[in-house]
Amino acid sequence: MKRYIFIYGLIFLFSSTIIHGQATTVSGARNLPRDSWVVLTGNIINAWSGNYYTFRDSTGEILVEIENSVWRGLSVDISDTVVVMGEVRMSSGQVSIRVRAIAGSGETISAPGQGVMVRQPISVSEARVLPRNSWVILRGNIVNVLPGGGGNRFIFRDSTGDITIEIERDVWRGLFVDVSDRVEISGELRINSGQVSIRVRAIRRI
């Protein structure tokens, strides 16, 4: 286990310098490498076609992409302060943010089976009872790697139990961990054939 994750850590440590989990500004995000994970606070001031919006903070504006499922029932207007979390994207020299989670002061409209936005760390047992596509934050340890799945599937454990997590290679962002390292993961809850797992979008050592 330790060697396996160590190898992945080395690959990404030397492939790029990607910052994880940094609360930053629009101007700061524009200077980060592709795929950096950012947290921005500001306002959504315009809506465009294809799930694209203009996001503004005190330092400037940037295009953000927010798929319908990412809203998780949240409705906002230009006066509502929002926090968006996602990856820096670059295309033809243009910088944008692919938003994975959004929280804000707007109204949240609940619907049966709709994913929820969890802003504080919860336990594995609490995550297991949430609806599909909920955004969750968990703290614990990665204790094993599962066979198959391209080496991207792991067992995550906290004091309440274990859960399968999926971490794509680019999500490591240069991080190196072993089984003794306590980590925080953020991502979407998946349910497939009754099996609950987490698609991790961000991970950091704590």
N, CA and C atoms as a LAMMPS dump frame, in Angstrom:
ITEM: TIMESTEP
0
ITEM: NUMBER OF ATOMS
618
ITEM: BOX BOUNDS ff ff ff
-5.0000000000000000e+02 5.0000000000000000e+02
-5.0000000000000000e+02 5.0000000000000000e+02
-5.0000000000000000e+02 5.0000000000000000e+02
ITEM: ATOMS id mol type element x y z
1 1 1 N 0.832 -1.212 0
2 1 2 C 0 0 0
3 1 3 C 0.86 1.253 0
4 2 1 N 1.805 1.303 0.912
5 2 2 C 2.64 2.488 1.015
6 2 3 C 3.428 2.716 -0.26
7 3 1 N 3.986 1.64 -0.797
8 3 2 C 4.78 1.781 -2.009
9 3 3 C 3.917 2.209 -3.183
10 4 1 N 2.709 1.65 -3.263
11 4 2 C 1.814 1.96 -4.375
12 4 3 C 1.468 3.442 -4.414
13 5 1 N 1.027 3.975 -3.294
14 5 2 C 0.673 5.388 -3.273
15 5 3 C 1.921 6.256 -3.404
16 6 1 N 3.025 5.777 -2.872
17 6 2 C 4.284 6.511 -3.006
18 6 3 C 4.638 6.685 -4.479
19 7 1 N 4.459 5.635 -5.272
20 7 2 C 4.742 5.733 -6.695
21 7 3 C 3.852 6.78 -7.338
22 8 1 N 2.551 6.752 -7.026
23 8 2 C 1.65 7.747 -7.588
24 8 3 C 2.049 9.141 -7.161
25 9 1 N 2.433 9.277 -5.892
26 9 2 C 2.833 10.583 -5.393
27 9 3 C 4.032 11.126 -6.139
28 10 1 N 4.999 10.259 -6.403
29 10 2 C 6.185 10.691 -7.136
30 10 3 C 5.831 11.12 -8.546
31 11 1 N 4.961 10.369 -9.188
32 11 2 C 4.573 10.719 -10.551
33 11 3 C 4.045 12.141 -10.614
34 12 1 N 3.164 12.484 -9.694
35 12 2 C 2.521 13.78 -9.777
36 12 3 C 3.329 14.877 -9.114
37 13 1 N 4.181 14.508 -8.194
38 13 2 C 5.042 15.503 -7.577
39 13 3 C 5.995 16.096 -8.611
40 14 1 N 6.482 15.243 -9.525
41 14 2 C 7.457 15.719 -10.495
42 14 3 C 6.835 16.124 -11.823
43 15 1 N 5.55 15.773 -12.038
44 15 2 C 4.938 16.115 -13.308
45 15 3 C 4.487 17.565 -13.349
46 16 1 N 4.112 18.123 -12.206
47 16 2 C 3.661 19.509 -12.176
48 16 3 C 3.59 19.978 -10.74
49 17 1 N 3.534 21.294 -10.568
50 17 2 C 3.354 21.855 -9.238
51 17 3 C 1.932 22.361 -9.152
52 18 1 N 1.05 21.524 -8.643
53 18 2 C -0.372 21.831 -8.616
54 18 3 C -0.803 22.052 -7.182
55 19 1 N -1.472 23.139 -6.941
56 19 2 C -1.865 23.507 -5.587
57 19 3 C -3.231 22.929 -5.271
58 20 1 N -3.351 22.353 -4.104
59 20 2 C -4.634 21.769 -3.701
60 20 3 C -5.305 22.598 -2.609
61 21 1 N -6.601 22.76 -2.745
62 21 2 C -7.43 23.254 -1.662
63 21 3 C -7.139 24.676 -1.232
64 22 1 N -6.62 25.479 -2.118
65 22 2 C -6.229 26.819 -1.718
66 22 3 C -7.376 27.793 -1.919
67 23 1 N -7.822 28.418 -0.834
68 23 2 C -8.797 29.49 -0.961
69 23 3 C -8.086 30.662 -1.604
70 24 1 N -8.572 31.087 -2.738
71 24 2 C -7.858 32.099 -3.492
72 24 3 C -8.842 33.082 -4.112
73 25 1 N -8.337 33.948 -4.959
74 25 2 C -9.139 34.952 -5.655
75 25 3 C -9.164 34.626 -7.133
76 26 1 N -10.021 35.332 -7.852
77 26 2 C -10.069 35.151 -9.297
78 26 3 C -8.711 35.464 -9.917
79 27 1 N -8.109 36.556 -9.531
80 27 2 C -6.798 36.901 -10.094
81 27 3 C -5.751 35.862 -9.732
82 28 1 N -5.837 35.318 -8.513
83 28 2 C -4.901 34.279 -8.122
84 28 3 C -5.112 33 -8.903
85 29 1 N -6.374 32.632 -9.131
86 29 2 C -6.687 31.414 -9.866
87 29 3 C -6.151 31.468 -11.291
88 30 1 N -6.153 32.651 -11.877
89 30 2 C -5.684 32.799 -13.262
90 30 3 C -4.201 32.463 -13.405
91 31 1 N -3.458 32.51 -12.315
92 31 2 C -2.019 32.255 -12.366
93 31 3 C -1.637 30.858 -11.887
94 32 1 N -2.625 30.026 -11.596
95 32 2 C -2.346 28.675 -11.132
96 32 3 C -2.257 27.699 -12.307
97 33 1 N -1.556 26.578 -12.13
98 33 2 C -1.481 25.571 -13.199
99 33 3 C -2.843 24.931 -13.468
100 34 1 N -2.965 24.395 -14.653
101 34 2 C -4.143 23.623 -15.032
102 34 3 C -4.41 22.518 -14.005
103 35 1 N -5.67 22.283 -13.693
104 35 2 C -6.143 21.245 -12.771
105 35 3 C -5.936 21.578 -11.296
106 36 1 N -5.405 22.758 -10.981
107 36 2 C -5.324 23.155 -9.574
108 36 3 C -6.732 23.211 -8.977
109 37 1 N -6.821 22.814 -7.715
110 37 2 C -8.108 22.859 -7.005
111 37 3 C -8.208 24.183 -6.272
112 38 1 N -9.278 24.931 -6.515
113 38 2 C -9.42 26.26 -5.925
114 38 3 C -10.757 26.402 -5.22
115 39 1 N -10.783 27.328 -4.28
116 39 2 C -12.003 27.696 -3.561
117 39 3 C -12.149 29.205 -3.697
118 40 1 N -13.231 29.649 -4.336
119 40 2 C -13.453 31.067 -4.6
120 40 3 C -14.746 31.534 -3.939
121 41 1 N -14.728 32.75 -3.419
122 41 2 C -15.918 33.351 -2.81
123 41 3 C -16.261 34.63 -3.552
124 42 1 N -17.515 34.743 -3.986
125 42 2 C -17.93 35.935 -4.731
126 42 3 C -19.375 35.815 -5.158
127 43 1 N -19.678 36.291 -6.38
128 43 2 C -21.048 36.311 -6.882
129 43 3 C -21.099 35.818 -8.317
130 44 1 N -22.206 35.172 -8.666
131 44 2 C -22.478 34.804 -10.048
132 44 3 C -23.334 35.907 -10.65
133 45 1 N -22.806 36.566 -11.672
134 45 2 C -23.457 37.787 -12.156
135 45 3 C -24.122 37.629 -13.519
136 46 1 N -23.768 36.566 -14.253
137 46 2 C -24.371 36.343 -15.569
138 46 3 C -24.495 34.857 -15.834
139 47 1 N -25.498 34.494 -16.619
140 47 2 C -25.654 33.114 -17.074
141 47 3 C -25.527 33.078 -18.586
142 48 1 N -24.772 32.1 -19.082
143 48 2 C -24.593 31.914 -20.502
144 48 3 C -25.149 30.547 -20.892
145 49 1 N -25.059 30.2 -22.137
146 49 2 C -25.545 28.896 -22.578
147 49 3 C -24.571 27.793 -22.171
148 50 1 N -25.076 26.555 -22.139
149 50 2 C -24.218 25.414 -21.879
150 50 3 C -23.647 25.335 -20.475
151 51 1 N -24.413 25.774 -19.475
152 51 2 C -24.003 25.683 -18.062
153 51 3 C -22.836 26.601 -17.706
154 52 1 N -22.625 27.634 -18.479
155 52 2 C -21.537 28.573 -18.189
156 52 3 C -22.091 29.849 -17.55
157 53 1 N -21.29 30.395 -16.608
158 53 2 C -21.676 31.586 -15.866
159 53 3 C -20.452 32.481 -15.682
160 54 1 N -20.716 33.753 -15.413
161 54 2 C -19.647 34.667 -15.043
162 54 3 C -19.617 34.799 -13.533
163 55 1 N -18.456 34.535 -12.957
164 55 2 C -18.247 34.635 -11.513
165 55 3 C -17.374 35.852 -11.25
166 56 1 N -17.725 36.617 -10.207
167 56 2 C -16.975 37.845 -9.897
168 56 3 C -16.62 37.902 -8.422
169 57 1 N -15.378 38.306 -8.14
170 57 2 C -15.008 38.696 -6.773
171 57 3 C -14.351 40.063 -6.848
172 58 1 N -13.743 40.505 -5.777
173 58 2 C -13.185 41.853 -5.734
174 58 3 C -11.981 42.03 -6.646
175 59 1 N -11.434 40.92 -7.168
176 59 2 C -10.226 41.011 -7.997
177 59 3 C -10.501 40.833 -9.483
178 60 1 N -11.737 40.48 -9.854
179 60 2 C -12.019 40.316 -11.27
180 60 3 C -13.118 39.317 -11.551
181 61 1 N -13.223 38.928 -12.817
182 61 2 C -14.252 38.01 -13.275
183 61 3 C -13.613 36.809 -13.967
184 62 1 N -14.338 35.675 -13.939
185 62 2 C -13.859 34.468 -14.593
186 62 3 C -15.053 33.621 -15.003
187 63 1 N -14.89 32.892 -16.094
188 63 2 C -15.942 32.003 -16.555
189 63 3 C -15.928 30.731 -15.713
190 64 1 N -17.109 30.288 -15.27
191 64 2 C -17.224 29.042 -14.517
192 64 3 C -18.251 28.142 -15.193
193 65 1 N -18.001 26.847 -15.139
194 65 2 C -18.949 25.865 -15.672
195 65 3 C -19.568 25.117 -14.497
196 66 1 N -20.899 25.142 -14.421
197 66 2 C -21.617 24.482 -13.331
198 66 3 C -22.709 23.609 -13.94
199 67 1 N -22.509 22.307 -13.924
200 67 2 C -23.523 21.41 -14.448
201 67 3 C -24.754 21.411 -13.545
202 68 1 N -25.884 21.049 -14.112
203 68 2 C -27.144 21.106 -13.367
204 68 3 C -27.09 20.329 -12.061
205 69 1 N -26.469 19.147 -12.081
206 69 2 C -26.434 18.317 -10.883
207 69 3 C -25.606 18.929 -9.761
208 70 1 N -24.683 19.823 -10.117
209 70 2 C -23.795 20.432 -9.121
210 70 3 C -24.533 21.445 -8.246
211 71 1 N -25.607 22.01 -8.757
212 71 2 C -26.351 23 -7.968
213 71 3 C -26.998 22.375 -6.735
214 72 1 N -27.372 21.105 -6.816
215 72 2 C -27.964 20.38 -5.678
216 72 3 C -29.092 21.184 -5.018
217 73 1 N -29.95 21.747 -5.875
218 73 2 C -31.131 22.458 -5.392
219 73 3 C -30.924 23.913 -5.046
220 74 1 N -29.683 24.395 -5.117
221 74 2 C -29.41 25.783 -4.744
222 74 3 C -29.851 26.746 -5.837
223 75 1 N -30.517 27.815 -5.446
224 75 2 C -30.922 28.88 -6.361
225 75 3 C -30.358 30.195 -5.85
226 76 1 N -29.636 30.93 -6.708
227 76 2 C -29.011 32.183 -6.277
228 76 3 C -29.3 33.29 -7.284
229 77 1 N -29.174 34.519 -6.83
230 77 2 C -29.182 35.66 -7.75
231 77 3 C -27.886 36.439 -7.552
232 78 1 N -27.744 37.562 -8.242
233 78 2 C -26.455 38.262 -8.242
234 78 3 C -26.095 38.865 -6.886
235 79 1 N -27.072 38.99 -5.988
236 79 2 C -26.782 39.557 -4.666
237 79 3 C -26.317 38.499 -3.666
238 80 1 N -26.445 37.225 -4.014
239 80 2 C -26.089 36.135 -3.095
240 80 3 C -24.599 35.818 -3.174
241 81 1 N -23.955 35.769 -2.028
242 81 2 C -22.554 35.355 -1.971
243 81 3 C -22.474 33.84 -2.051
244 82 1 N -21.595 33.346 -2.927
245 82 2 C -21.435 31.907 -3.104
246 82 3 C -19.97 31.516 -2.939
247 83 1 N -19.769 30.263 -2.576
248 83 2 C -18.441 29.66 -2.539
249 83 3 C -18.431 28.548 -3.572
250 84 1 N -17.506 28.639 -4.535
251 84 2 C -17.392 27.597 -5.55
252 84 3 C -16.076 26.859 -5.368
253 85 1 N -16.116 25.559 -5.578
254 85 2 C -14.935 24.702 -5.466
255 85 3 C -14.784 23.927 -6.754
256 86 1 N -13.592 23.94 -7.326
257 86 2 C -13.404 23.222 -8.578
258 86 3 C -11.998 23.32 -9.116
259 87 1 N -11.833 22.854 -10.36
260 87 2 C -10.515 22.783 -10.984
261 87 3 C -10.324 23.895 -11.998
262 88 1 N -9.104 24.384 -12.077
263 88 2 C -8.724 25.364 -13.096
264 88 3 C -8.649 24.659 -14.442
265 89 1 N -9.304 25.226 -15.436
266 89 2 C -9.254 24.716 -16.804
267 89 3 C -8.627 25.759 -17.715
268 90 1 N -7.937 25.292 -18.745
269 90 2 C -7.346 26.197 -19.733
270 90 3 C -7.629 25.655 -21.123
271 91 1 N -8.155 26.503 -22.003
272 91 2 C -8.441 26.119 -23.378
273 91 3 C -8.178 27.307 -24.286
274 92 1 N -7.272 27.121 -25.231
275 92 2 C -6.908 28.184 -26.176
276 92 3 C -6.515 29.465 -25.453
277 93 1 N -5.808 29.296 -24.33
278 93 2 C -5.322 30.445 -23.573
279 93 3 C -6.344 31.055 -22.639
280 94 1 N -7.577 30.545 -22.646
281 94 2 C -8.629 31.067 -21.78
282 94 3 C -8.715 30.229 -20.506
283 95 1 N -8.76 30.902 -19.356
284 95 2 C -8.826 30.231 -18.063
285 95 3 C -10.282 30.218 -17.571
286 96 1 N -10.717 29.078 -17.088
287 96 2 C -12.056 28.959 -16.513
288 96 3 C -11.989 27.999 -15.327
289 97 1 N -13.117 27.848 -14.646
290 97 2 C -13.209 26.945 -13.499
291 97 3 C -14.304 25.928 -13.752
292 98 1 N -13.959 24.647 -13.637
293 98 2 C -14.957 23.578 -13.694
294 98 3 C -15.428 23.347 -12.256
295 99 1 N -16.613 23.826 -11.934
296 99 2 C -17.108 23.786 -10.564
297 99 3 C -17.628 22.39 -10.234
298 100 1 N -17.198 21.86 -9.096
299 100 2 C -17.649 20.561 -8.614
300 100 3 C -18.63 20.69 -7.451
301 101 1 N -18.552 21.81 -6.728
302 101 2 C -19.45 22.026 -5.597
303 101 3 C -19.666 23.523 -5.434
304 102 1 N -20.872 23.876 -5.016
305 102 2 C -21.204 25.281 -4.793
306 102 3 C -22.105 25.393 -3.566
307 103 1 N -21.842 26.379 -2.741
308 103 2 C -22.666 26.674 -1.567
309 103 3 C -22.884 28.171 -1.53
310 104 1 N -23.997 28.601 -0.952
311 104 2 C -24.25 30.025 -0.92
312 104 3 C -25.435 30.405 -0.072
313 105 1 N -25.713 31.705 -0.1
314 105 2 C -26.763 32.267 0.743
315 105 3 C -28.128 32.249 0.079
316 106 1 N -28.207 31.672 -1.131
317 106 2 C -29.489 31.616 -1.817
318 106 3 C -30.407 30.555 -1.243
319 107 1 N -31.523 30.352 -1.891
320 107 2 C -32.524 29.388 -1.439
321 107 3 C -32.177 27.987 -1.953
322 108 1 N -32.316 27 -1.083
323 108 2 C -32.124 25.606 -1.483
324 108 3 C -33.476 24.926 -1.553
325 109 1 N -33.795 24.396 -2.724
326 109 2 C -35.082 23.745 -2.954
327 109 3 C -34.853 22.24 -2.897
328 110 1 N -35.483 21.583 -1.934
329 110 2 C -35.31 20.149 -1.752
330 110 3 C -36.255 19.369 -2.652
331 111 1 N -35.773 18.229 -3.129
332 111 2 C -36.584 17.324 -3.935
333 111 3 C -36.23 15.897 -3.535
334 112 1 N -37.166 14.968 -3.657
335 112 2 C -36.897 13.576 -3.279
336 112 3 C -35.682 13.02 -4.027
337 113 1 N -34.758 12.433 -3.281
338 113 2 C -33.592 11.819 -3.896
339 113 3 C -32.519 12.781 -4.354
340 114 1 N -32.715 14.061 -4.123
341 114 2 C -31.745 15.06 -4.579
342 114 3 C -30.502 15.061 -3.697
343 115 1 N -29.338 15.151 -4.32
344 115 2 C -28.106 15.241 -3.57
345 115 3 C -28.063 16.501 -2.723
346 116 1 N -27.341 16.444 -1.619
347 116 2 C -27.232 17.591 -0.723
348 116 3 C -25.791 18.053 -0.672
349 117 1 N -25.6 19.285 -0.249
350 117 2 C -24.272 19.882 -0.121
351 117 3 C -23.873 19.862 1.347
352 118 1 N -22.822 19.112 1.673
353 118 2 C -22.315 19.04 3.041
354 118 3 C -21.053 19.886 3.126
355 119 1 N -21.069 20.892 3.997
356 119 2 C -19.957 21.849 4.04
357 119 3 C -18.943 21.549 5.131
358 120 1 N -19.292 20.662 6.067
359 120 2 C -18.394 20.298 7.155
360 120 3 C -18.112 18.793 7.11
361 121 1 N -16.963 18.354 7.62
362 121 2 C -16.66 16.92 7.61
363 121 3 C -17.709 16.101 8.344
364 122 1 N -18.057 14.948 7.768
365 122 2 C -18.974 14.013 8.392
366 122 3 C -18.288 12.642 8.449
367 123 1 N -18.949 11.673 9.045
368 123 2 C -18.374 10.342 9.18
369 123 3 C -18.785 9.462 8
370 124 1 N -18.085 8.35 7.854
371 124 2 C -18.43 7.377 6.826
372 124 3 C -19.862 6.88 7.021
373 125 1 N -20.24 6.59 8.245
374 125 2 C -21.599 6.088 8.497
375 125 3 C -22.652 7.13 8.138
376 126 1 N -22.372 8.395 8.367
377 126 2 C -23.314 9.454 7.993
378 126 3 C -23.394 9.598 6.474
379 127 1 N -22.263 9.468 5.804
380 127 2 C -22.247 9.602 4.346
381 127 3 C -23.076 8.508 3.679
382 128 1 N -23.06 7.324 4.243
383 128 2 C -23.734 6.182 3.626
384 128 3 C -25.245 6.343 3.503
385 129 1 N -25.842 7.209 4.296
386 129 2 C -27.304 7.357 4.258
387 129 3 C -27.744 8.574 3.447
388 130 1 N -26.815 9.285 2.848
389 130 2 C -27.164 10.459 2.051
390 130 3 C -27.584 10.05 0.641
391 131 1 N -28.318 10.926 -0.059
392 131 2 C -28.731 10.616 -1.44
393 131 3 C -27.54 10.596 -2.4
394 132 1 N -27.73 9.913 -3.505
395 132 2 C -26.759 9.902 -4.591
396 132 3 C -26.402 11.339 -5.019
397 133 1 N -25.142 11.56 -5.37
398 133 2 C -24.629 12.839 -5.856
399 133 3 C -24.471 13.885 -4.76
400 134 1 N -24.658 13.52 -3.508
401 134 2 C -24.382 14.474 -2.426
402 134 3 C -22.89 14.797 -2.4
403 135 1 N -22.574 16.025 -2.032
404 135 2 C -21.177 16.441 -1.865
405 135 3 C -20.791 16.231 -0.406
406 136 1 N -19.734 15.441 -0.182
407 136 2 C -19.368 15.102 1.186
408 136 3 C -17.894 15.414 1.441
409 137 1 N -17.585 15.617 2.716
410 137 2 C -16.212 15.81 3.191
411 137 3 C -15.985 14.794 4.305
412 138 1 N -14.956 13.978 4.156
413 138 2 C -14.649 12.939 5.135
414 138 3 C -13.204 13.067 5.598
415 139 1 N -12.949 12.678 6.839
416 139 2 C -11.597 12.669 7.383
417 139 3 C -11.27 11.279 7.918
418 140 1 N -10.107 10.773 7.542
419 140 2 C -9.702 9.44 7.985
420 140 3 C -8.413 9.028 7.298
421 141 1 N -8.298 7.738 6.987
422 141 2 C -7.075 7.192 6.4
423 141 3 C -7.39 6.32 5.192
424 142 1 N -6.5 6.349 4.223
425 142 2 C -6.569 5.419 3.098
426 142 3 C -5.776 4.182 3.515
427 143 1 N -6.456 3.043 3.647
428 143 2 C -5.826 1.884 4.278
429 143 3 C -5.511 0.752 3.315
430 144 1 N -6.049 0.808 2.098
431 144 2 C -5.782 -0.276 1.163
432 144 3 C -6.095 0.179 -0.256
433 145 1 N -5.481 -0.495 -1.21
434 145 2 C -5.786 -0.269 -2.619
435 145 3 C -6.522 -1.493 -3.129
436 146 1 N -7.579 -1.281 -3.92
437 146 2 C -8.388 -2.388 -4.419
438 146 3 C -7.865 -2.86 -5.771
439 147 1 N -7.925 -4.138 -6.04
440 147 2 C -7.488 -4.639 -7.348
441 147 3 C -8.434 -4.176 -8.445
442 148 1 N -7.897 -4.036 -9.657
443 148 2 C -8.711 -3.594 -10.776
444 148 3 C -8.975 -2.098 -10.706
445 149 1 N -9.767 -1.62 -11.623
446 149 2 C -10.13 -0.208 -11.619
447 149 3 C -8.997 0.717 -11.98
448 150 1 N -7.949 0.187 -12.628
449 150 2 C -6.852 1.041 -13.061
450 150 3 C -6.012 1.59 -11.933
451 151 1 N -6.087 0.975 -10.753
452 151 2 C -5.296 1.454 -9.629
453 151 3 C -5.814 2.722 -8.999
454 152 1 N -7.093 3.047 -9.246
455 152 2 C -7.667 4.29 -8.735
456 152 3 C -8.678 4.074 -7.611
457 153 1 N -8.877 2.818 -7.191
458 153 2 C -9.879 2.513 -6.172
459 153 3 C -9.195 2.101 -4.872
460 154 1 N -9.668 2.707 -3.763
461 154 2 C -9.036 2.514 -2.468
462 154 3 C -10.098 2.293 -1.394
463 155 1 N -9.635 1.803 -0.244
464 155 2 C -10.49 1.718 0.939
465 155 3 C -10.132 2.884 1.86
466 156 1 N -11.15 3.661 2.211
467 156 2 C -11.009 4.786 3.133
468 156 3 C -11.67 4.399 4.447
469 157 1 N -11.035 4.736 5.562
470 157 2 C -11.539 4.312 6.87
471 157 3 C -11.541 5.454 7.87
472 158 1 N -12.627 5.561 8.633
473 158 2 C -12.629 6.405 9.824
474 158 3 C -13.13 5.567 10.992
475 159 1 N -13.41 6.193 12.114
476 159 2 C -13.781 5.435 13.315
477 159 3 C -15.132 4.747 13.197
478 160 1 N -15.926 5.106 12.155
479 160 2 C -17.264 4.527 12.016
480 160 3 C -17.348 3.445 10.947
481 161 1 N -16.269 3.262 10.173
482 161 2 C -16.324 2.214 9.156
483 161 3 C -15.473 2.51 7.939
484 162 1 N -15.625 1.657 6.933
485 162 2 C -14.88 1.741 5.674
486 162 3 C -15.819 2.121 4.531
487 163 1 N -15.227 2.732 3.493
488 163 2 C -15.982 3.016 2.273
489 163 3 C -15.011 3.014 1.106
490 164 1 N -15.502 2.563 -0.043
491 164 2 C -14.678 2.579 -1.255
492 164 3 C -14.622 3.99 -1.816
493 165 1 N -13.428 4.409 -2.209
494 165 2 C -13.265 5.718 -2.839
495 165 3 C -12.516 5.553 -4.153
496 166 1 N -12.79 6.453 -5.078
497 166 2 C -12.1 6.468 -6.368
498 166 3 C -11.344 7.782 -6.502
499 167 1 N -10.035 7.686 -6.745
500 167 2 C -9.2 8.874 -6.882
501 167 3 C -8.45 8.78 -8.209
502 168 1 N -8.838 9.583 -9.191
503 168 2 C -8.124 9.597 -10.469
504 168 3 C -6.721 10.178 -10.271
505 169 1 N -5.835 9.848 -11.186
506 169 2 C -4.432 10.229 -11.029
507 169 3 C -4.234 11.738 -10.864
508 170 1 N -4.967 12.533 -11.648
509 170 2 C -4.742 13.979 -11.58
510 170 3 C -5.238 14.587 -10.273
511 171 1 N -6.102 13.869 -9.539
512 171 2 C -6.64 14.402 -8.279
513 171 3 C -5.586 14.4 -7.175
514 172 1 N -4.572 13.54 -7.281
515 172 2 C -3.525 13.511 -6.246
516 172 3 C -2.766 14.832 -6.176
517 173 1 N -2.595 15.523 -7.308
518 173 2 C -1.945 16.838 -7.348
519 173 3 C -0.629 16.884 -6.559
520 174 1 N 0.183 15.861 -6.776
521 174 2 C 1.499 15.843 -6.147
522 174 3 C 1.534 15.353 -4.724
523 175 1 N 0.387 14.966 -4.173
524 175 2 C 0.341 14.558 -2.773
525 175 3 C 0.914 13.158 -2.585
526 176 1 N 1.676 12.963 -1.514
527 176 2 C 2.174 11.653 -1.109
528 176 3 C 1.6 11.319 0.261
529 177 1 N 0.954 10.156 0.358
530 177 2 C 0.439 9.7 1.66
531 177 3 C 0.728 8.223 1.839
532 178 1 N 0.762 7.769 3.084
533 178 2 C 0.759 6.345 3.375
534 178 3 C -0.353 6.069 4.38
535 179 1 N -0.46 4.837 4.848
536 179 2 C -1.603 4.456 5.67
537 179 3 C -1.655 5.181 7.005
538 180 1 N -0.543 5.726 7.455
539 180 2 C -0.533 6.425 8.746
540 180 3 C -0.95 7.886 8.623
541 181 1 N -1.052 8.393 7.385
542 181 2 C -1.392 9.799 7.181
543 181 3 C -2.904 10.003 7.227
544 182 1 N -3.332 10.939 8.037
545 182 2 C -4.744 11.294 8.105
546 182 3 C -5.02 12.306 7.004
547 183 1 N -6.091 12.068 6.246
548 183 2 C -6.398 12.92 5.102
549 183 3 C -7.842 13.385 5.149
550 184 1 N -8.106 14.46 4.42
551 184 2 C -9.471 14.93 4.2
552 184 3 C -9.777 14.781 2.725
553 185 1 N -10.889 14.13 2.416
554 185 2 C -11.311 13.979 1.033
555 185 3 C -12.639 14.691 0.818
556 186 1 N -12.812 15.233 -0.387
557 186 2 C -14.063 15.888 -0.768
558 186 3 C -14.495 15.319 -2.111
559 187 1 N -15.788 15.017 -2.232
560 187 2 C -16.247 14.47 -3.5
561 187 3 C -17.712 14.112 -3.49
562 188 1 N -18.133 13.45 -4.573
563 188 2 C -19.538 13.111 -4.757
564 188 3 C -19.832 11.678 -4.324
565 189 1 N -20.974 11.501 -3.703
566 189 2 C -21.434 10.187 -3.296
567 189 3 C -22.007 9.448 -4.501
568 190 1 N -21.518 8.228 -4.714
569 190 2 C -22.01 7.381 -5.794
570 190 3 C -22.732 6.17 -5.206
571 191 1 N -23.8 5.739 -5.875
572 191 2 C -24.512 4.531 -5.479
573 191 3 C -24.732 3.704 -6.737
574 192 1 N -24.161 2.507 -6.752
575 192 2 C -24.261 1.633 -7.911
576 192 3 C -24.588 0.223 -7.444
577 193 1 N -25.758 -0.261 -7.857
578 193 2 C -26.227 -1.593 -7.445
579 193 3 C -26.217 -1.739 -5.925
580 194 1 N -26.596 -0.67 -5.249
581 194 2 C -26.683 -0.683 -3.799
582 194 3 C -25.365 -0.444 -3.087
583 195 1 N -24.267 -0.353 -3.844
584 195 2 C -22.955 -0.125 -3.248
585 195 3 C -22.63 1.371 -3.229
586 196 1 N -22.259 1.871 -2.056
587 196 2 C -21.964 3.296 -1.885
588 196 3 C -20.458 3.516 -1.998
589 197 1 N -20.069 4.541 -2.746
590 197 2 C -18.663 4.903 -2.871
591 197 3 C -18.554 6.419 -3.012
592 198 1 N -17.324 6.914 -3.002
593 198 2 C -17.07 8.352 -3.138
594 198 3 C -16.168 8.587 -4.348
595 199 1 N -16.586 9.454 -5.247
596 199 2 C -15.726 9.915 -6.34
597 199 3 C -14.989 11.146 -5.825
598 200 1 N -13.734 10.97 -5.46
599 200 2 C -12.968 12.042 -4.82
600 200 3 C -12.548 13.083 -5.854
601 201 1 N -12.773 14.344 -5.515
602 201 2 C -12.357 15.46 -6.376
603 201 3 C -11.187 16.231 -5.789
604 202 1 N -11.003 16.134 -4.476
605 202 2 C -9.895 16.835 -3.813
606 202 3 C -9.471 16.045 -2.585
607 203 1 N -8.177 16.037 -2.319
608 203 2 C -7.639 15.34 -1.154
609 203 3 C -6.497 16.151 -0.589
610 204 1 N -6.423 16.21 0.741
611 204 2 C -5.314 16.896 1.395
612 204 3 C -4.951 16.174 2.678
613 205 1 N -3.694 16.292 3.056
614 205 2 C -3.236 15.726 4.323
615 205 3 C -3.596 16.687 5.466
616 206 1 N -4.046 16.153 6.606
617 206 2 C -4.424 17.013 7.726
618 206 3 C -3.664 16.593 8.987
